[in-house]
Amino acid sequence: MGIFDRFSRVSRGRKIKLFFDQMKPSATDKVLDVGGQVETGNSSSLQLADVFPYKNNISIVNISPEHIKLISKVYPMMDARVGDACNLPWPDNHFDIVYSNAVIEHVGNFEKQKKMASEIMRVAKRWFVTTPNRWYPFEFHLRLPFVTWLPFHGYLLAGRLIRYDHIARRYMVGCPKAHLRLMTAGELKKCFPNSQIVRQRVTFMPETLIAIGKKL
């Protein structure tokens, strides 16, 4: 396991621990994982679906039919649906808790991000939403240093010139436009105004921002 994979596991492990510490889900709470996945055959998985003890209570929505097919195969007791995080197919206040890890930065522009946040707050009584910190000086999707400090989201241009392919495990040149818009703590607060914004740190400064909130 490389250094970036180890860092990712430490960071995700801390987020999962904070989720359970802060949200304290009970055996009767209905939980939605927006953008959720599973890691088959991995006893040390840190996906919420794999570690959550009350699997009958979890619903998962993901834009990828392949992910939903796998989730339904591994956990047939879960309500797993193909869907858009900006248009959730559930009524108001349907879930006690909504969890989403590192999804909101992939849905599009700031208006789309606000729409996703609005949908989460519509269907949830409480929420726990994470995203990378825009101002951390290393971008972990692209695996490039300092590009997040470029003005006007210049890291997107950098990503079209060179980026790390996580499947091929190598850097690639001449890549298509990335579906990525990193957020600041202020922007996350605008999306989730009735929330505490937690700055989670593994290294020398916070790499992750987390919105933890509930309906008033």
C-alpha positions in Angstrom: 0.0 0.0 0.0 1.4 3.4 -1.1 1.7 6.5 1.1 -1.4 8.1 -0.5 -3.5 4.9 0.0 -2.3 4.8 3.7 -3.2 8.5 4.1 -6.6 7.9 2.6 -7.4 5.1 4.9 -6.3 7.0 8.0 -8.4 10.0 6.9 -11.5 7.9 6.1 -11.1 5.9 9.3 -11.2 9.2 11.3 -14.3 10.3 9.4 -16.1 7.1 10.1 -15.2 7.3 13.8 -16.4 10.9 14.0 -19.6 9.9 12.3 -20.4 7.3 14.9 -19.3 9.5 17.7 -21.3 12.5 16.6 -24.4 10.9 15.1 -24.7 7.9 17.4 -27.0 5.9 15.0 -29.5 3.6 16.8 -31.0 0.3 15.7 -34.1 2.2 14.6 -32.6 5.1 12.7 -33.1 5.2 9.0 -29.8 6.2 7.3 -29.1 7.3 3.7 -25.5 7.1 2.2 -25.3 9.5 -0.7 -22.7 8.2 -3.1 -22.1 5.1 -1.1 -20.1 2.1 -2.2 -18.9 -1.3 -0.9 -15.5 -3.1 -0.8 -16.1 -6.7 -1.4 -14.0 -9.2 0.4 -12.2 -6.5 2.4 -12.5 -7.1 6.2 -10.9 -3.7 6.8 -13.3 -1.8 4.6 -14.1 1.8 5.7 -17.2 2.2 3.6 -20.2 3.0 5.7 -22.3 0.2 4.2 -19.6 -2.4 5.2 -19.2 -1.1 8.8 -22.7 -0.1 9.7 -24.2 -2.6 12.2 -27.9 -2.2 11.2 -27.7 -3.0 7.5 -31.5 -3.3 7.1 -31.8 0.4 8.0 -29.4 1.7 5.3 -30.4 3.1 1.9 -27.8 4.0 -0.7 -28.0 6.2 -3.7 -25.3 6.3 -6.4 -25.2 7.7 -9.9 -23.3 4.5 -11.1 -25.5 1.5 -12.0 -22.4 -0.7 -11.6 -22.0 0.4 -8.0 -25.7 -0.2 -7.2 -25.6 -3.6 -8.8 -22.7 -4.6 -6.7 -24.2 -3.2 -3.5 -27.5 -5.1 -4.2 -25.6 -8.3 -4.7 -23.5 -8.0 -1.5 -26.2 -6.5 0.7 -29.6 -7.4 -0.8 -31.3 -6.2 2.4 -30.3 -2.6 1.6 -32.4 -0.2 -0.5 -29.8 0.6 -3.1 -30.9 2.9 -6.0 -29.4 4.6 -9.0 -30.0 8.3 -8.6 -28.8 11.9 -8.6 -27.6 13.4 -5.4 -29.2 16.7 -6.5 -32.6 15.1 -6.9 -33.1 12.5 -4.2 -36.1 10.1 -4.7 -37.4 10.3 -1.2 -40.0 12.5 0.6 -39.1 15.2 3.1 -37.7 14.1 6.5 -37.6 10.4 5.3 -34.2 9.7 7.0 -33.0 10.2 10.5 -29.4 10.6 9.2 -27.8 11.3 5.9 -24.1 10.5 5.4 -22.1 11.5 2.3 -18.3 11.2 2.0 -16.4 13.2 -0.7 -19.3 13.4 -3.2 -20.4 17.1 -3.2 -17.1 18.2 -4.9 -18.1 16.0 -7.9 -21.6 17.2 -8.7 -20.8 20.3 -10.7 -20.7 24.1 -10.1 -21.5 25.9 -6.8 -25.2 26.0 -7.7 -25.3 22.2 -8.1 -23.5 21.9 -4.8 -26.1 24.0 -3.1 -28.8 21.9 -4.7 -27.3 18.7 -3.4 -27.0 20.3 0.1 -30.7 21.4 -0.1 -31.8 17.9 -1.1 -29.8 16.3 1.8 -31.4 18.8 4.3 -34.8 18.2 2.8 -34.8 14.4 3.3 -32.7 14.3 6.5 -33.3 15.2 10.1 -29.5 15.1 10.7 -26.6 15.1 8.3 -22.8 14.4 8.1 -21.3 15.6 4.8 -17.5 15.6 4.0 -15.5 17.2 1.3 -11.7 17.9 0.7 -10.5 21.3 1.8 -9.9 23.6 -1.2 -6.9 25.3 0.5 -5.0 22.2 1.4 -1.7 22.5 -0.7 -2.0 19.1 -2.3 -4.9 17.9 -4.5 -5.4 14.2 -3.8 -7.6 13.5 -6.9 -5.0 14.8 -9.2 -2.1 14.1 -6.9 -0.5 17.4 -7.7 1.0 19.9 -5.2 0.0 23.5 -4.8 -2.5 23.5 -7.7 -5.4 24.2 -5.3 -3.8 27.7 -4.7 -4.2 28.7 -8.3 -6.9 31.4 -8.7 -10.3 30.8 -10.3 -10.2 27.0 -9.7 -7.0 26.8 -11.9 -6.5 23.3 -10.6 -9.1 22.2 -13.2 -6.9 23.5 -16.0 -3.9 21.7 -14.4 -5.9 18.5 -14.3 -6.6 18.7 -18.0 -2.9 18.9 -18.6 -1.7 16.2 -16.2 -3.4 14.1 -13.6 -3.1 10.8 -11.7 -5.1 7.9 -13.0 -6.2 5.9 -9.9 -7.1 2.9 -12.0 -3.9 2.8 -14.1 -1.9 4.0 -11.1 0.2 6.4 -13.1 0.2 10.0 -14.2 -1.4 10.8 -17.6 -1.1 13.8 -19.9 -3.8 15.4 -22.0 -6.8 14.3 -19.9 -10.4 15.4 -20.3 -12.1 17.9 -18.1 -12.4 16.8 -14.5 -15.8 16.7 -12.8 -14.4 18.4 -9.7 -15.0 21.6 -7.8 -13.3 21.8 -4.5 -14.9 23.8 -1.7 -13.8 26.2 1.1 -15.1 26.1 4.6 -17.1 29.3 3.9 -18.7 27.7 0.8 -19.6 24.5 2.7 -21.2 26.7 5.4 -23.3 28.5 2.8 -24.5 25.2 1.6 -25.3 23.9 5.1 -26.0 27.1 7.1 -27.5 25.3 10.2 -24.3 23.2 10.6 -21.0 23.0 12.4 -18.1 22.9 10.0 -15.4 20.6 11.3 -11.9 20.9 10.0 -10.4 17.4 10.2 -6.6 17.2 10.2 -4.3 14.2 9.7 -1.2 16.2 8.7 -0.1 19.8 9.4 -3.4 21.4 8.4 -7.0 20.3 7.8 -7.4 18.2 4.6 -11.1 17.6 5.1 -14.1 19.7 5.8 -17.2 18.2 7.4 -20.7 19.7 7.8 -22.5 18.2 10.8 -26.0 19.5 11.3 -29.7 18.9 12.1 -33.0 20.5 11.5 -33.9 23.2 14.0 
